[in-house]
Amino acid sequence: MTLLKPAKFETAYFKGGFYGITKSGKTHTATKIAMGLWHRIKLILKKKPGPIAFADTENGSDFMLDRFPKELKETGFLVSKTRAFKDLLEIVDEAEKTCSILIVDSITHFWNEMVDSYMKKHKLERITINHWPPLKKTGRDYSDRYINSSLHMIMCGRSADLWEDRPDDEGVLQPKKVGTRMKAEGEIGYESNLLVEMELHQISARKGEKHTHRAWVVGDKFDRMNFLFFDDPDFKDFLPHISRLNIGGKHRAIDTSRNSEEMFRRGESGYQKAMMQKGLLDRVKIEIEMIYPGKAAQDIQDRRNLAKAIFGTPSWDQIKLLDVDKLSIGLTDIEKFKKEITVKKESPKK
């Protein structure tokens, strides 16, 4: 079987993500884009598109009704007011059959509801690392639909701070805010082909100066709009991206029918492998710190040098991405290095 085939453009549907703090204009902008898309589809396909659907968790659809022109109202503006993640999956499936465009506002509420339901089901008071694999797997049920559905989708979400461990002046890793992201499962926000951060922007620093909704293009996979911004954004502002879509063509993003089950031994679950990986990471960290236990700058540098010599990188974030086999080999090398050092220390001086 040949997996590699001649490349062809198969993105026919708009997959947009808009995130920001409350009152930053997410719903307003999403609605304007939906209406603009509806008219563009009609223009290209020479026929009236299906309705616009709205998966509404914030009652925002009520305040958008008056914005729809008569022609769109006649076609239909369909709404489902729910926060259940289970309902969201059904809404996407239903909209794909009968509608042209779906607004999801907000994905943050749907994600939070799923986590809350998981905690109630399993009588948990908090989520630990052991619980993330099944939550992420359930989240992919939505993200796969988002990417592959034959449906224009506009996803809105709340804003959350993005943190990473960065070394301070002494080389000690400290959490540091490095940006913002959509508040949902970590990968969902990045699935959008056009990702936009909305903000409530004050036009000048003078007291009483008016505000505007500002849209920052965080990511455009066509690389036509990256890092541009628009005040009070409208549909036409996003045309450099939308005009390149193959609207009316066949849409195929990712083949989710294929999997790698045959690679795993019977009874070896993803959860078991994750636990094995976590155990190996803990042992690697402990062994390295036992060899160089101090807090001085030289000890920190020695730990980094050893990690780089064993794993090819001094970055703990990169080491955490290694699979079980590489971690096992690395741990063996660390233990061998530890024995060599011990022998040297215990050897009598001549």
C-alpha positions in Angstrom: 0.0 0.0 0.0 1.2 3.5 -0.8 0.7 6.1 1.8 2.4 8.9 -0.1 0.3 10.4 -2.9 0.5 13.5 -5.2 -0.3 16.6 -3.2 -3.5 18.4 -3.8 -5.4 21.1 -2.0 -8.3 19.6 0.0 -9.3 22.3 2.5 -12.7 23.4 1.5 -14.1 24.7 4.8 -13.3 27.5 7.1 -12.0 26.4 10.5 -11.6 29.5 12.6 -10.8 29.9 16.3 -11.4 33.2 18.2 -10.4 33.6 21.8 -10.2 36.4 24.3 -11.4 37.8 27.6 -15.1 38.5 28.2 -16.6 41.4 26.1 -13.7 41.3 23.7 -16.0 40.8 20.7 -15.7 37.1 20.0 -19.4 36.4 19.5 -19.9 39.6 17.5 -17.0 38.9 15.2 -17.9 35.2 14.8 -21.5 36.2 13.7 -20.2 38.7 11.2 -17.9 36.1 9.7 -20.7 33.5 9.6 -23.0 35.9 7.7 -20.1 36.9 5.3 -19.3 33.2 4.7 -23.0 32.4 4.0 -23.1 35.1 1.2 -19.8 34.0 -0.2 -20.9 30.4 -0.4 -24.1 31.5 -2.2 -22.0 33.6 -4.7 -19.5 30.7 -5.5 -22.0 27.8 -5.6 -24.8 29.8 -7.2 -27.4 28.5 -4.8 -28.7 29.3 -1.4 -26.7 27.6 1.4 -28.1 25.8 4.4 -28.8 27.5 7.7 -26.3 28.9 10.2 -26.2 26.9 13.4 -25.2 28.1 16.8 -24.0 25.9 19.7 -24.7 28.5 22.5 -23.4 28.2 26.0 -23.7 31.9 27.0 -27.1 32.9 25.6 -25.2 35.0 23.0 -27.3 33.9 20.1 -30.3 35.9 21.4 -28.4 39.2 21.0 -27.3 38.3 17.4 -30.8 37.7 16.0 -31.3 41.4 15.0 -28.1 41.4 13.1 -29.3 38.8 10.6 -30.7 40.2 7.3 -34.1 39.0 6.1 -32.6 36.6 3.5 -30.6 34.8 6.2 -33.6 34.6 8.6 -35.7 33.0 5.9 -33.0 30.3 5.4 -32.8 29.7 9.1 -30.8 30.5 12.2 -30.7 27.3 14.3 -29.7 27.4 18.0 -29.0 24.8 20.7 -28.5 26.2 24.2 -26.4 23.6 26.1 -23.1 23.1 27.8 -23.0 19.3 27.7 -19.9 18.1 25.7 -22.0 15.1 24.6 -24.5 17.5 23.0 -21.7 19.3 21.2 -20.7 16.1 19.4 -24.3 15.5 18.3 -24.7 19.1 17.2 -21.7 18.9 14.9 -23.0 15.7 13.4 -26.4 17.2 12.9 -25.2 20.5 11.5 -23.0 18.7 9.0 -26.1 17.1 7.5 -28.3 20.1 7.3 -26.4 23.4 7.8 -23.6 25.3 6.1 -22.0 27.0 9.1 -21.7 26.3 12.8 -20.7 28.7 15.5 -19.5 27.1 18.8 -19.5 29.7 21.6 -17.9 28.9 23.9 -15.7 25.8 23.6 -14.4 26.6 27.1 -17.8 25.8 28.7 -18.1 22.5 26.8 -14.6 21.5 27.9 -15.2 22.5 31.5 -18.5 20.5 31.6 -16.8 17.4 30.3 -14.1 17.6 33.0 -16.8 18.3 35.7 -18.8 15.3 34.5 -15.7 13.1 34.5 -15.0 14.1 38.1 -18.6 13.5 39.2 -18.6 10.1 37.5 -15.5 8.9 39.2 -16.1 10.8 42.5 -12.9 12.9 42.2 -12.1 16.1 44.0 -9.3 17.0 41.7 -7.7 16.0 38.4 -4.3 14.4 38.4 -1.9 13.5 35.6 -3.4 9.9 35.6 -6.8 11.3 34.5 -5.6 13.3 31.5 -5.3 10.4 28.9 -9.1 9.6 28.9 -10.0 13.3 29.0 -7.8 14.1 26.0 -9.1 11.0 24.1 -12.7 12.3 24.6 -11.6 15.8 23.6 -10.3 14.3 20.3 -13.8 13.2 19.5 -14.6 16.9 19.0 -11.3 18.0 17.5 -11.5 15.3 14.8 -15.0 16.5 13.9 -13.8 20.1 13.9 -11.0 19.4 11.4 -12.7 16.9 9.1 -16.4 17.9 9.0 -17.8 19.1 5.8 -18.9 22.2 7.6 -17.6 25.7 8.1 -16.9 26.0 11.8 -16.2 29.1 13.9 -15.1 28.2 17.4 -14.9 30.8 20.2 -13.3 30.3 23.6 -12.1 32.2 26.7 -8.5 33.3 27.0 -6.0 31.6 29.4 -2.4 32.5 30.2 0.3 30.2 28.7 3.1 29.3 31.1 6.5 27.6 30.5 9.4 26.7 32.8 12.3 29.1 31.9 15.7 29.3 33.6 16.4 32.3 35.8 19.8 34.0 36.2 21.0 31.1 38.3 19.8 28.5 35.8 16.9 27.3 38.0 13.7 26.6 36.1 10.9 29.0 37.1 7.3 29.3 35.7 7.0 32.3 33.4 4.0 33.6 31.4 5.0 33.4 27.8 1.6 34.3 26.1 -2.0 33.3 25.9 -4.1 30.5 24.5 -7.6 29.3 24.1 -9.0 28.0 27.4 -9.8 24.4 26.6 -8.0 21.1 26.2 -4.4 22.1 25.3 -4.5 21.1 21.6 -8.0 22.1 20.6 -7.2 25.8 20.1 -4.3 25.0 17.8 -6.4 22.9 15.4 -7.8 26.1 13.8 -6.5 27.1 10.3 -7.1 30.7 11.3 -6.5 31.5 15.0 -7.4 35.0 16.3 -7.0 36.6 19.7 -9.6 39.2 20.5 -9.1 42.0 23.0 -11.0 45.0 24.3 -8.5 47.7 23.3 -8.5 51.3 24.6 -7.7 53.6 21.6 -5.5 55.9 23.7 -4.2 56.2 27.3 -6.3 59.3 28.0 -9.0 58.9 30.6 -12.4 58.3 29.2 -11.1 57.4 25.7 -13.3 54.9 23.9 -12.5 51.3 23.4 -12.7 49.1 20.3 -12.7 45.3 19.6 -9.2 44.4 18.3 -8.5 41.2 16.5 -4.9 39.9 16.4 -4.1 37.1 13.9 -2.1 34.6 16.0 -1.9 32.0 13.3 -2.8 31.8 9.6 -1.8 28.5 8.0 -1.8 30.2 4.6 0.7 32.7 6.1 -1.1 35.6 4.5 -2.3 37.4 7.7 0.1 36.3 10.5 0.5 39.0 13.2 -1.9 41.5 11.5 -4.5 43.2 13.6 -7.9 44.8 12.9 -10.1 47.2 14.9 -13.8 46.4 14.9 -13.1 43.5 12.5 -15.5 42.5 9.7 -15.7 39.6 7.3 -13.7 41.4 4.6 -10.7 41.7 6.9 -10.3 37.9 6.9 -10.8 37.5 3.1 -7.0 37.0 2.5 -7.4 33.6 4.3 -11.0 32.7 3.3 -10.5 33.5 -0.4 -7.9 30.8 -0.6 -10.3 28.0 0.6 -11.5 25.6 -2.0 -15.2 26.3 -1.2 -17.4 23.9 -3.1 -14.5 21.4 -3.5 -14.0 18.1 -1.8 -12.8 18.4 1.8 -10.4 15.9 3.4 -8.1 17.0 6.2 -6.8 14.0 8.2 -7.5 10.3 7.7 -8.7 9.3 11.2 -9.7 5.8 10.1 -6.2 4.6 10.4 -4.5 3.7 13.7 -1.5 2.0 15.2 -3.1 -0.7 17.4 -1.1 -3.4 15.8 2.1 -1.9 17.2 1.0 -2.6 20.8 1.1 -5.9 22.6 -2.2 -7.3 23.8 -3.1 -5.9 27.2 -0.7 -3.0 27.0 -2.9 0.1 27.3 -2.0 3.7 26.6 -2.5 4.4 30.3 0.0 1.7 31.3 2.6 3.1 28.9 2.0 6.6 30.3 2.5 5.4 33.9 5.7 3.5 32.8 7.0 6.7 31.1 6.2 8.8 34.2 8.0 6.3 36.5 11.1 6.3 34.2 11.1 10.1 34.2 11.0 10.2 38.0 13.9 7.8 38.2 15.9 9.7 35.7 15.5 12.9 37.6 16.3 11.3 40.9 19.4 9.6 39.6 20.8 12.7 38.0 20.1 14.7 41.2 21.9 12.0 43.3 25.0 12.4 41.2 24.9 16.2 41.3 22.8 17.1 44.4 23.9 20.6 45.0 22.1 23.9 44.3 25.2 25.8 43.2 25.5 27.1 39.6 28.2 24.4 38.8 25.9 21.6 40.1 23.1 22.9 37.9 25.4 23.0 34.9 26.7 19.5 35.6 23.1 18.2 35.7 22.4 19.8 32.3 25.7 18.5 30.8 24.9 15.0 31.9 21.3 15.2 30.5 22.7 16.4 27.2 25.3 13.7 27.1 22.7 11.0 27.8 19.6 12.3 25.9 21.0 14.8 23.4 19.3 17.7 25.1 19.6 19.5 28.5 15.9 20.5 28.4 13.7 18.6 30.8 10.7 19.6 28.6 12.3 17.8 25.7 13.3 14.8 27.8 9.6 14.4 28.9 8.7 13.9 25.2 10.9 10.8 24.8 9.3 7.4 24.6 9.7 4.5 27.1 12.5 2.8 25.1 14.7 5.9 24.9 14.1 6.7 28.6 15.0 3.1 29.6 18.3 3.2 27.6 19.1 6.6 29.1 18.4 5.4 32.6 20.8 2.5 32.1 23.5 4.9 30.9 23.0 7.1 33.9 23.3 4.2 36.3 26.4 3.1 34.5 27.9 6.6 34.8 27.0 6.7 38.5 28.8 3.4 39.1 31.9 4.7 37.3 32.0 7.8 39.5 31.5 5.7 42.6 34.4 3.4 41.7 36.6 6.4 41.1 35.8 8.0 44.4 36.3 4.7 46.3 39.6 3.8 44.5 42.6 4.4 46.8 44.9 7.1 45.7 48.4 6.0 44.7 
